Amino acid sequence: MALASEKKILIVDDEPDVRNFLSVCAEDAGFIVETAVDGEDAVAKVQSFCPDLMTLDMVMPKKSGYKALKEIRAIEKFAQLPVIVITAHANDELGSEDISKMYATFSGPNAPRVTMEKPITPEKLVKAIAEILDVDLTASQPAVQKAEVASLLGGADAATLEKVRQLLAAQGK
């Protein structure tokens, strides 16, 4: 199993808030993240960043997710790049046609692995990425050093320390 810190994710979405949200989710899980603002940008960044996985919005200006994926799949090195399609338009006129074309065009190992409808939860996104890339998320979490904890909690009062103890106990740590 790999570590999240060894895997690179390209987040492609034209909406800045969504792009930032997805980036933070992946970064918080320990992945190395780069973003692209549209399909055109995705084609350029996939070649320079060489991601292990890409999340891809379908409806974007300049170049749709479908057209970008078609171009990326034409590059031999990225013919089987794992893709998670993240869209708000899976069932409407804007995106359903592209999604249908995409699944008709790309099958087998070339098919996108997962399609998620917005809004998505951080847990669902990170779980999908980890499963596709065979990443052990528990091993990816940095070990907390006792000295660090002692330093951070050294000046805390008894009530605060009890709250921390309860929170850790509730999480099984």
Secondary structure, 3 states (H helix, E strand, C coil): CECHHHCEEEEECCCHHHHHHHHHHHHHCCCEEEEECCHHHHHHHHHHHCCCEEEECCCCCCCCHHHHHHHHHCCHHHCCCCEEEEECCCCCCCCHHHHHHHHHHCCHHHCCCEEEECCCCHHHHHHHHHHHHCECHHHHCCCCCHHHHHHHHCCCCHHHHHHHHHHHHHCCC
